[in-house]
Amino acid sequence: MSKPRSSSIARVKRCTRCGGDGPFTRRQCALDGLSAKCKRCQSDDRKAFYDRNKVRILATQKAKYDADPERYREVARRSMAKHAHEHVEAHRERARAYRRQHPEATQSRDRAYYRATRAERLAYERSERRRLNRCQRMARRRALLHCVPSTMTLQAWREILEVFGHRCAYCLASGVSLEREHVVPISRGGSDVPDNVVPACRCCNLTKLNRPVWVMVNQSCAQQNMP
């Protein structure tokens, strides 16, 4: 006569307070690796402790913040930037929903910001920095469209201007607005790298366009041979 098989009885963990079956938080020092109370009861305990000691907790937090405010601001900025990077679409949708629900408030805020920063924006629009940034974006976009490398930076452009003495590489004109000119045009396979960029005035840049560089050499030689 065969012996009956021993059936193992599954033990279900229960919360020591509410008697529920979880969920539980992990706790390494416990025998089963889980906390004695469920997550909901732990949350209720934390809320009750905060309500009983709210004044003391807020005073302690304020004292820590006053001791080193810049540290806490940096931590908050990093946390907000990380959360915004991980939830880009959620932030955008929340902003769109707020603008749809509060059109007058957003319009008045935008008008106030426009009036407050109008002088700064006008100064930036007329500055050399804005023109260089625009040229940088346009060159990088053309390089991406033609699938060629683009490693040119504003610092590299400033170094190139210093090498050429802030003169046009073709007509040697000085005191004029200089543009980034690619010796081998991007449309002909040239790269947007410092070795392929020279400063050129507006006239020389329009004259060369996307033609080979010897076009400018022949033109300069012809002008020198003219009586």
C-alpha positions as a Python dict, from the first residue, in 0.01 Angstrom:
ca = {
    (1, 'M'): (0, 0, 0),
    (2, 'S'): (154, 328, -115),
    (3, 'K'): (200, 612, 131),
    (4, 'P'): (1, 935, 70),
    (5, 'R'): (202, 1219, -71),
    (6, 'S'): (283, 1504, 167),
    (7, 'S'): (111, 1819, 48),
    (8, 'S'): (289, 2149, 118),
    (9, 'I'): (63, 2419, 255),
    (10, 'A'): (135, 2760, 98),
    (11, 'R'): (186, 3022, 363),
    (12, 'V'): (51, 3366, 272),
    (13, 'K'): (215, 3660, 445),
    (14, 'R'): (-24, 3888, 629),
    (15, 'C'): (17, 4246, 749),
    (16, 'T'): (58, 4268, 1125),
    (17, 'R'): (-177, 4567, 1141),
    (18, 'C'): (-457, 4532, 884),
    (19, 'G'): (-419, 4160, 814),
    (20, 'G'): (-401, 4215, 439),
    (21, 'D'): (-185, 4019, 198),
    (22, 'G'): (34, 4307, 80),
    (23, 'P'): (204, 4438, -116),
    (24, 'F'): (510, 4461, 112),
    (25, 'T'): (839, 4647, 88),
    (26, 'R'): (1170, 4460, 84),
    (27, 'R'): (1364, 4440, 409),
    (28, 'Q'): (1691, 4248, 419),
    (29, 'C'): (1706, 4205, 798),
    (30, 'A'): (1369, 4024, 805),
    (31, 'L'): (1357, 3643, 788),
    (32, 'D'): (1138, 3640, 479),
    (33, 'G'): (1299, 3953, 329),
    (34, 'L'): (976, 4156, 357),
    (35, 'S'): (851, 4415, 603),
    (36, 'A'): (597, 4326, 870),
    (37, 'K'): (349, 4593, 760),
    (38, 'C'): (210, 4642, 410),
    (39, 'K'): (289, 4950, 204),
    (40, 'R'): (-47, 5111, 278),
    (41, 'C'): (-5, 5080, 655),
    (42, 'Q'): (351, 5213, 634),
    (43, 'S'): (225, 5512, 437),
    (44, 'D'): (-46, 5574, 697),
    (45, 'D'): (219, 5559, 973),
    (46, 'R'): (438, 5813, 794),
    (47, 'K'): (146, 6050, 743),
    (48, 'A'): (43, 6022, 1108),
    (49, 'F'): (401, 6083, 1226),
    (50, 'Y'): (427, 6390, 1000),
    (51, 'D'): (99, 6531, 1131),
    (52, 'R'): (213, 6487, 1493),
    (53, 'N'): (558, 6643, 1434),
    (54, 'K'): (489, 6884, 1149),
    (55, 'V'): (622, 7197, 1321),
    (56, 'R'): (948, 7031, 1429),
    (57, 'I'): (1008, 6871, 1087),
    (58, 'L'): (951, 7198, 899),
    (59, 'A'): (1182, 7385, 1139),
    (60, 'T'): (1457, 7126, 1090),
    (61, 'Q'): (1422, 7138, 712),
    (62, 'K'): (1431, 7519, 712),
    (63, 'A'): (1745, 7522, 927),
    (64, 'K'): (1921, 7281, 687),
    (65, 'Y'): (1814, 7489, 386),
    (66, 'D'): (1931, 7817, 542),
    (67, 'A'): (2270, 7662, 623),
    (68, 'D'): (2344, 7578, 256),
    (69, 'P'): (2069, 7704, 21),
    (70, 'E'): (2272, 7673, -299),
    (71, 'R'): (2324, 7301, -242),
    (72, 'Y'): (1952, 7235, -211),
    (73, 'R'): (1878, 7452, -515),
    (74, 'E'): (2127, 7255, -722),
    (75, 'V'): (1974, 6926, -607),
    (76, 'A'): (1627, 7055, -699),
    (77, 'R'): (1746, 7172, -1042),
    (78, 'R'): (1906, 6835, -1118),
    (79, 'S'): (1598, 6648, -1003),
    (80, 'M'): (1367, 6864, -1215),
    (81, 'A'): (1593, 6834, -1519),
    (82, 'K'): (1612, 6455, -1483),
    (83, 'H'): (1236, 6422, -1443),
    (84, 'A'): (1172, 6652, -1741),
    (85, 'H'): (1418, 6452, -1957),
    (86, 'E'): (1252, 6121, -1866),
    (87, 'H'): (897, 6252, -1912),
    (88, 'V'): (928, 6497, -2201),
    (89, 'E'): (596, 6418, -2366),
    (90, 'A'): (409, 6422, -2035),
    (91, 'H'): (546, 6769, -1954),
    (92, 'R'): (454, 6897, -2299),
    (93, 'E'): (102, 6758, -2281),
    (94, 'R'): (56, 6906, -1933),
    (95, 'A'): (169, 7247, -2060),
    (96, 'R'): (-66, 7226, -2361),
    (97, 'A'): (-358, 7128, -2138),
    (98, 'Y'): (-288, 7419, -1902),
    (99, 'R'): (-277, 7665, -2191),
    (100, 'R'): (-605, 7532, -2325),
    (101, 'Q'): (-773, 7558, -1985),
    (102, 'H'): (-626, 7901, -1894),
    (103, 'P'): (-583, 8098, -2220),
    (104, 'E'): (-619, 8443, -2067),
    (105, 'A'): (-371, 8376, -1785),
    (106, 'T'): (-109, 8237, -2023),
    (107, 'Q'): (-153, 8526, -2267),
    (108, 'S'): (-115, 8787, -1994),
    (109, 'R'): (194, 8606, -1861),
    (110, 'D'): (346, 8592, -2209),
    (111, 'R'): (279, 8963, -2266),
    (112, 'A'): (438, 9053, -1932),
    (113, 'Y'): (745, 8842, -2011),
    (114, 'Y'): (770, 8998, -2359),
    (115, 'R'): (760, 9352, -2218),
    (116, 'A'): (1014, 9268, -1946),
    (117, 'T'): (1267, 9109, -2185),
    (118, 'R'): (1208, 9316, -2498),
    (119, 'A'): (1527, 9522, -2467),
    (120, 'E'): (1742, 9214, -2405),
    (121, 'R'): (1596, 9026, -2702),
    (122, 'L'): (1641, 9321, -2936),
    (123, 'A'): (2003, 9355, -2825),
    (124, 'Y'): (2060, 8983, -2887),
    (125, 'E'): (1894, 8996, -3231),
    (126, 'R'): (2136, 9271, -3337),
    (127, 'S'): (2443, 9113, -3177),
    (128, 'E'): (2728, 8927, -3344),
    (129, 'R'): (2668, 8630, -3117),
    (130, 'R'): (2321, 8574, -3263),
    (131, 'R'): (2457, 8585, -3619),
    (132, 'L'): (2729, 8333, -3535),
    (133, 'N'): (2480, 8100, -3368),
    (134, 'R'): (2253, 8119, -3672),
    (135, 'C'): (2543, 8042, -3908),
    (136, 'Q'): (2641, 7751, -3684),
    (137, 'R'): (2291, 7601, -3699),
    (138, 'M'): (2260, 7647, -4075),
    (139, 'A'): (2599, 7485, -4146),
    (140, 'R'): (2521, 7191, -3919),
    (141, 'R'): (2182, 7142, -4084),
    (142, 'R'): (2337, 7140, -4433),
    (143, 'A'): (2597, 6890, -4316),
    (144, 'L'): (2327, 6661, -4179),
    (145, 'L'): (2127, 6684, -4500),
    (146, 'H'): (2433, 6582, -4707),
    (147, 'C'): (2545, 6317, -4454),
    (148, 'V'): (2892, 6466, -4398),
    (149, 'P'): (3080, 6520, -4068),
    (150, 'S'): (3013, 6840, -3874),
    (151, 'T'): (3260, 6919, -3594),
    (152, 'M'): (3282, 7295, -3636),
    (153, 'T'): (3229, 7499, -3317),
    (154, 'L'): (3220, 7869, -3233),
    (155, 'Q'): (3553, 7839, -3054),
    (156, 'A'): (3711, 7684, -3365),
    (157, 'W'): (3564, 7966, -3577),
    (158, 'R'): (3718, 8229, -3348),
    (159, 'E'): (4056, 8056, -3379),
    (160, 'I'): (4026, 8056, -3760),
    (161, 'L'): (3953, 8429, -3755),
    (162, 'E'): (4265, 8484, -3543),
    (163, 'V'): (4478, 8282, -3787),
    (164, 'F'): (4358, 8487, -4086),
    (165, 'G'): (4384, 8813, -3893),
    (166, 'H'): (4011, 8885, -3930),
    (167, 'R'): (4057, 8924, -4308),
    (168, 'C'): (3886, 8765, -4604),
    (169, 'A'): (4079, 8460, -4723),
    (170, 'Y'): (4027, 8556, -5091),
    (171, 'C'): (4037, 8935, -5126),
    (172, 'L'): (4216, 9004, -4792),
    (173, 'A'): (3959, 9270, -4705),
    (174, 'S'): (3952, 9376, -4338),
    (175, 'G'): (3693, 9559, -4133),
    (176, 'V'): (3404, 9381, -4307),
    (177, 'S'): (3158, 9120, -4186),
    (178, 'L'): (3311, 8776, -4243),
    (179, 'E'): (3119, 8458, -4314),
    (180, 'R'): (3206, 8092, -4285),
    (181, 'E'): (3306, 7965, -4629),
    (182, 'H'): (3372, 7598, -4704),
    (183, 'V'): (3670, 7548, -4936),
    (184, 'V'): (3520, 7221, -5061),
    (185, 'P'): (3146, 7294, -5068),
    (186, 'I'): (2922, 7072, -4858),
    (187, 'S'): (2707, 7006, -5164),
    (188, 'R'): (3016, 6859, -5334),
    (189, 'G'): (3112, 6629, -5048),
    (190, 'G'): (3299, 6875, -4827),
    (191, 'S'): (3278, 6848, -4448),
    (192, 'D'): (3188, 7109, -4189),
    (193, 'V'): (3523, 7076, -4011),
    (194, 'P'): (3780, 7345, -3916),
    (195, 'D'): (4025, 7229, -4187),
    (196, 'N'): (3763, 7300, -4456),
    (197, 'V'): (3645, 7643, -4333),
    (198, 'V'): (3794, 7986, -4409),
    (199, 'P'): (3662, 8338, -4347),
    (200, 'A'): (3523, 8518, -4651),
    (201, 'C'): (3348, 8847, -4708),
    (202, 'R'): (2995, 8854, -4842),
    (203, 'C'): (3105, 8941, -5197),
    (204, 'C'): (3360, 8658, -5223),
    (205, 'N'): (3124, 8408, -5064),
    (206, 'L'): (2851, 8487, -5316),
    (207, 'T'): (3101, 8480, -5602),
    (208, 'K'): (3235, 8136, -5515),
    (209, 'L'): (2901, 7977, -5416),
    (210, 'N'): (2945, 7598, -5448),
    (211, 'R'): (3213, 7611, -5716),
    (212, 'P'): (3570, 7482, -5671),
    (213, 'V'): (3822, 7704, -5500),
    (214, 'W'): (4032, 7758, -5814),
    (215, 'V'): (3751, 7976, -5949),
    (216, 'M'): (3847, 8237, -5691),
    (217, 'V'): (4216, 8184, -5764),
    (218, 'N'): (4164, 8245, -6138),
    (219, 'Q'): (3953, 8552, -6066),
    (220, 'S'): (4213, 8704, -5835),
    (221, 'C'): (4489, 8637, -6092),
    (222, 'A'): (4282, 8798, -6366),
    (223, 'Q'): (4225, 9108, -6152),
    (224, 'Q'): (4598, 9137, -6081),
    (225, 'N'): (4683, 9111, -6455),
    (226, 'M'): (4436, 9383, -6550),
    (227, 'P'): (4605, 9708, -6657),
}
